[in-house]
């Protein structure tokens, strides 16, 4: 595995390593464990570092690994759908079933929908880029579907054109977990800033390298709703035939 080999090489030559994304971070931790190294590892853009077994807990990471999580404000994002469509009855959740972080977010999104009460959730998944068109078309065909929620998902993000095509003219709202998905076809989001996420991880690196803190004592950084911003795409909204209330605009 090229990525694991690269991780081993970094572990051999660096005082501190950074894994961007769950897969890269897990490869670094595996290389660290195999080498018996105590050199610190940071991660960023990992949705659930506990579920990924990178840390013991976000508050007390333990070991030699910590970092910053890109966990989205899912409850508020689902709430945004309700704000945009006060009469919403059915919300679809769409993600790639082979992406663990996406599955975690999908479960959280379903729980948030259930908590609103009186709203049905429908889940559809794809396995890779080859079946995304079929899967999203199936979801859009659901009777009475008002909106679709898409978590942070690398495969879907890279193929948002299929989502945009599927909802064209269908009056279906597409809410994404992060801003980048609006470039391909999502319509509105309450998104974290990946720039700020990386910056905070860099600040953790400085503290560790200066000897001011140890990874096991640095809580995982997460972005609260106050760190997020609203974004919308007028073009994508118009293509789908969706009109938002004036107060949302």
Residue pairs with C-beta under 8 A, 6 or more apart in sequence:
1 27
3 23
3 24
3 27
4 27
4 30
4 31
6 27
7 17
7 19
7 24
7 27
7 28
7 30
7 31
8 31
8 34
8 35
10 17
10 28
10 31
11 17
11 28
11 31
11 32
11 35
11 37
11 39
12 35
14 39
15 39
15 40
15 209
16 39
16 40
16 41
16 42
16 205
16 208
16 209
17 28
17 39
17 40
17 41
17 42
18 41
18 42
18 43
18 44
18 67
18 201
18 205
19 25
19 26
19 27
19 28
19 29
19 41
19 42
19 43
19 44
19 46
19 67
20 43
20 44
20 45
21 43
21 45
21 46
22 43
22 46
22 47
22 52
22 54
22 100
22 101
24 43
25 41
25 43
25 46
25 49
25 52
25 54
25 65
25 67
26 52
26 53
26 54
28 41
28 43
29 41
29 54
29 65
31 37
32 39
32 41
32 64
32 65
37 64
38 64
39 64
40 64
40 65
40 66
40 208
40 214
40 215
41 64
41 65
41 67
41 215
42 65
42 66
42 67
42 68
42 201
42 204
42 205
42 208
42 215
43 49
43 54
43 65
43 66
43 67
43 68
43 201
44 67
44 68
44 70
44 197
44 198
44 201
45 68
45 70
45 194
45 197
46 52
46 54
46 67
46 68
46 69
46 70
46 101
47 69
47 70
47 71
47 72
47 101
47 104
47 105
47 152
48 69
48 71
48 101
48 104
49 55
49 58
49 61
49 67
49 69
49 220
50 56
50 57
50 58
51 100
51 104
52 100
52 101
54 65
54 67
55 61
55 62
55 63
55 65
55 66
55 220
56 62
56 63
58 69
58 219
58 220
58 222
59 219
59 220
60 216
60 219
61 215
61 216
61 218
61 219
61 220
62 216
63 215
63 216
64 214
64 215
64 216
65 215
66 204
66 215
66 216
66 218
66 219
66 220
67 201
67 204
67 220
67 221
68 197
68 198
68 200
68 201
68 204
68 220
68 221
68 222
68 223
69 220
69 221
69 222
69 223
70 152
70 178
70 192
70 194
70 197
70 223
71 222
71 223
72 105
72 151
72 152
72 177
72 178
72 191
72 192
73 190
73 192
73 223
73 224
73 225
73 228
74 105
74 108
74 109
74 112
74 151
74 177
75 108
75 112
75 115
76 190
76 225
76 228
77 109
77 149
77 175
77 177
77 189
77 190
78 91
78 109
78 112
78 113
78 116
78 149
78 175
79 112
79 116
80 175
80 188
80 189
80 190
81 88
81 91
81 146
81 147
81 149
81 173
81 175
82 88
82 116
82 119
83 245
83 248
84 147
84 173
84 175
84 188
84 244
84 245
84 248
85 146
85 147
85 173
86 245
87 146
88 119
88 146
88 147
89 118
89 119
89 120
89 144
89 146
90 119
90 120
90 121
90 122
90 142
90 144
90 145
90 146
90 147
91 113
91 119
91 120
91 121
91 122
91 145
91 146
91 147
91 148
91 149
92 121
92 122
92 123
92 124
92 139
92 140
92 142
92 145
92 147
92 148
92 149
93 106
93 109
93 110
93 113
93 121
93 122
93 123
93 124
93 148
93 149
93 150
93 151
94 123
94 124
94 125
94 126
94 135
94 136
94 139
94 148
94 149
94 150
94 156
94 163
95 102
95 103
95 105
95 106
95 125
95 126
95 150
95 151
95 153
95 156
96 102
96 125
96 126
96 127
96 128
96 132
96 153
96 154
96 155
96 156
97 103
97 125
97 126
97 127
98 127
98 128
98 155
99 153
99 154
99 155
101 151
101 152
101 153
102 151
102 152
102 153
102 156
105 151
105 152
105 177
106 123
106 151
109 121
109 149
109 151
110 121
110 123
113 119
113 121
114 121
122 139
122 142
122 145
124 135
124 136
124 138
124 139
125 135
126 132
126 134
126 135
126 136
126 155
126 156
128 155
129 155
129 158
129 159
132 155
132 156
132 159
132 162
133 162
133 165
133 166
136 162
136 163
136 166
137 166
139 145
139 148
139 166
140 148
140 166
140 167
140 170
140 172
145 172
146 172
146 173
147 172
147 173
147 174
147 175
148 163
148 167
148 172
148 173
148 174
148 175
149 175
149 176
149 177
150 156
150 163
150 174
150 175
150 176
150 177
150 181
150 186
151 177
152 177
152 178
153 177
156 163
156 181
157 178
157 180
157 181
157 184
159 184
160 181
160 183
160 184
160 185
160 186
161 184
161 185
162 185
163 174
163 184
163 185
163 186
164 184
164 185
164 236
164 239
164 240
165 185
167 174
167 185
167 239
167 240
168 239
168 240
169 239
169 240
169 241
170 240
170 241
171 240
171 241
171 242
172 240
172 242
173 187
173 188
173 240
173 242
174 185
174 186
174 187
174 188
174 236
174 240
175 186
175 187
175 188
175 189
176 182
176 186
176 187
176 188
176 189
176 191
177 189
177 191
178 189
178 191
178 192
178 194
179 189
179 191
179 229
179 231
180 194
181 189
182 188
182 189
182 231
182 232
182 233
182 236
185 236
186 233
186 236
187 232
187 233
187 236
187 237
187 240
187 242
188 230
188 231
188 232
188 233
188 237
188 244
188 248
189 230
189 231
189 232
190 225
190 228
190 229
190 230
191 228
191 229
191 230
191 231
192 223
192 227
192 228
193 223
193 227
193 228
193 229
196 223
196 227
197 221
197 223
200 221
201 221
204 213
204 218
204 221
207 213
207 218
208 214
208 215
208 218
232 244
232 249
237 243
237 244
